Amino acid sequence: MEWRHELKFLVSEETLERIKYRLMPIMELDAYHGDDGYLIRSVYFDDYEDSCVADNLAGVDKRSKYRIRTYEANSDFIRLEKKSKSNGLNKKDMWELTKDQCDAYLDGQAHLMIPQMQARHMIPKCIVEYHRLAFTYPTGNVRITFDTNLRGSKNISDFYKDRIDAVPALPVGQHILEIKYDEVLPRFIQESVDTGNLMQQSFSKYYYVRKTVG
């Protein structure tokens, strides 16, 4: 995947609803997951010094983090992802994993990990979970996501469970709006999202969960 723009906002439930009804006539819902959205669950990795947490806190421009992700707690589809940030742009590299491979990562078996993770001595740190509703638009490869009920857990062994005992990472009623696009965000989409009170900010779900669960 190429480098993309990624704008993030912390918003209220009321603001999300307002934007949702503005977008519904002009964008398509993610075709793979229906009208109600879907559950995303990820295990994030870090080194023994928690460098990913430190880099995020310091606002380091060039940084990367690794996670294993499933949708709807479906262990038949597991993906390893590397999320990179540089010069204000983002890129995601992905590899599909078998359940056995995933188990090796979750057990911290460094010798079975990809070389980049081996070199950094990365180990699983926490589970991050939330519900996502996604809108898409082909021109500009635009993707707008509503990520609600961000929560997390340190119990890595719960990764495959249908439900996990997770702790909320944001105040009640506060959620995440993300706007992702390649080169240009169409003006009519930009105007539909603009409620007059959005404030762009740097936001890491991993950082907020680690801040909450330790």
C-alpha positions in Angstrom: 0.0 0.0 0.0 1.2 3.5 -0.9 1.6 6.4 1.6 -1.7 8.0 2.5 -3.0 11.0 4.4 -4.7 10.0 7.7 -6.6 12.6 9.8 -7.8 11.8 13.2 -10.3 13.5 15.5 -11.8 12.8 18.9 -15.6 13.4 18.7 -18.8 13.0 20.6 -21.5 10.5 19.8 -23.7 13.3 18.6 -21.1 14.6 16.2 -20.6 11.1 14.8 -24.3 10.7 14.2 -24.5 14.1 12.4 -21.6 13.2 10.1 -23.0 9.7 9.5 -26.3 11.0 8.1 -24.4 13.5 5.9 -22.2 10.8 4.4 -24.8 8.1 3.8 -26.2 9.7 0.6 -22.7 10.4 -0.9 -20.5 7.4 0.2 -20.8 3.7 0.3 -20.7 1.6 3.5 -17.9 -1.0 3.6 -19.3 -3.7 1.4 -17.7 -6.6 3.4 -19.3 -5.9 6.7 -22.9 -4.8 6.3 -24.8 -1.8 7.6 -23.9 -2.2 11.3 -20.2 -2.2 11.1 -17.9 -4.8 12.6 -15.6 -5.6 15.6 -11.9 -5.1 15.2 -9.5 -6.8 17.7 -5.8 -6.4 17.5 -2.8 -7.5 19.6 -0.1 -4.8 19.6 3.7 -5.5 19.9 6.4 -3.4 21.5 10.0 -3.9 22.7 11.1 -4.3 26.3 11.6 -0.6 26.6 8.2 0.3 25.2 9.7 2.3 22.4 6.5 2.5 20.4 4.8 4.1 23.4 7.7 6.5 24.0 7.9 7.5 20.3 4.2 8.3 20.3 4.4 10.4 23.4 7.4 12.3 22.0 5.7 12.8 18.7 8.5 11.2 16.7 7.8 11.7 13.0 9.3 8.5 11.6 7.9 5.5 13.5 6.3 2.2 13.1 4.3 -0.3 15.1 3.2 -3.9 14.6 -0.1 -5.6 15.3 -2.0 -8.8 14.6 -5.6 -8.2 13.7 -8.9 -10.1 13.3 -12.4 -9.1 12.4 -15.4 -10.3 14.4 -13.1 -12.5 16.4 -12.7 -14.8 13.4 -9.6 -16.9 13.8 -9.9 -18.1 10.2 -8.7 -14.7 9.0 -5.7 -13.3 10.8 -3.3 -10.6 9.5 0.0 -9.2 10.7 0.2 -5.5 9.9 3.0 -3.0 10.1 1.8 0.6 10.4 4.4 3.2 9.4 4.4 7.0 9.7 6.7 9.4 8.0 6.5 13.1 7.1 2.8 13.2 8.1 1.8 10.3 5.9 0.9 6.7 6.8 1.5 3.4 5.1 0.3 -0.1 6.1 2.1 -3.4 5.1 0.2 -6.6 5.6 0.8 -10.4 5.8 -1.8 -13.1 6.3 -1.0 -15.5 9.1 -2.2 -19.1 9.8 -3.5 -19.7 13.3 -0.3 -21.6 14.1 1.8 -18.7 13.0 -0.4 -16.3 15.0 0.1 -18.6 18.1 3.8 -18.3 17.7 3.6 -14.5 17.7 1.3 -14.4 20.7 3.6 -16.7 22.6 6.5 -14.2 21.9 8.5 -16.7 19.9 10.8 -14.1 18.3 12.7 -16.6 16.1 9.4 -17.2 14.2 8.6 -13.6 13.6 9.4 -11.4 10.6 13.0 -10.1 10.7 12.0 -6.5 11.5 10.3 -7.7 14.7 13.1 -10.1 15.6 15.6 -7.3 15.4 13.6 -5.1 17.7 12.9 -8.0 20.2 9.2 -7.3 20.1 6.7 -9.0 22.3 2.8 -8.8 22.6 1.8 -6.1 25.0 -2.0 -5.7 24.9 -5.3 -6.3 23.1 -7.0 -3.3 21.5 -10.7 -3.6 20.5 -13.4 -1.3 19.1 -16.4 -1.3 16.8 -15.9 0.3 13.3 -18.3 1.7 10.8 -16.6 2.5 7.5 -17.6 4.6 4.5 -15.7 4.5 1.2 -15.5 6.6 -2.0 -13.4 5.5 -5.0 -12.0 8.9 -6.2 -9.0 9.6 -4.0 -9.4 6.1 -2.4 -11.2 7.8 0.5 -12.1 5.9 3.6 -13.9 7.5 6.6 -14.2 5.4 9.7 -16.1 5.8 13.0 -14.3 3.8 15.7 -16.4 3.6 18.9 -16.1 2.0 22.3 -12.3 1.8 22.3 -11.2 -0.7 25.0 -8.3 -2.9 25.9 -6.9 -5.8 27.9 -3.5 -7.1 28.9 -4.8 -10.7 28.7 -3.2 -11.8 25.4 -4.5 -15.3 25.9 -8.1 -14.0 25.4 -7.4 -13.0 21.7 -9.5 -15.8 20.2 -12.4 -15.5 22.6 -15.8 -14.3 21.3 -15.9 -11.8 24.2 -13.1 -10.4 26.3 -13.0 -8.6 29.6 -11.8 -5.2 28.4 -11.4 -1.8 30.0 -12.7 1.4 28.3 -9.8 3.6 27.1 -11.8 6.8 26.5 -14.6 8.6 28.5 -18.1 7.5 27.8 -19.5 9.0 24.6 -16.1 9.9 23.2 -15.1 8.2 19.9 -12.6 8.4 17.0 -13.2 9.7 13.5 -10.6 9.0 10.9 -10.3 10.3 7.4 -7.9 8.5 5.0 -7.2 9.3 1.4 -4.4 9.1 -1.2 -3.7 12.5 -2.7 -6.8 14.7 -2.6 -9.9 14.7 -0.4 -12.9 15.6 -2.6 -14.3 19.0 -1.5 -17.9 17.8 -1.2 -16.8 15.1 1.3 -14.6 17.5 3.2 -17.6 19.9 3.5 -19.9 17.0 4.6 -17.5 16.1 7.4 -16.9 19.6 8.6 -19.1 20.3 11.5 -17.3 23.5 12.5 -15.9 22.1 15.7 -13.5 19.3 14.6 -10.0 19.6 15.9 -7.4 17.3 14.2 -5.0 15.6 16.6 -2.4 12.9 16.8 -4.1 9.8 18.2 -2.8 6.3 18.8 -5.3 3.6 20.0 -2.4 1.6 21.2 -1.1 4.4 23.3 -4.4 5.1 24.9 -5.0 1.5 25.7 -1.5 1.1 27.2 -2.1 4.3 29.2 -5.2 2.7 30.6 -4.2 -1.0 31.2 -0.5 -0.5 31.8 
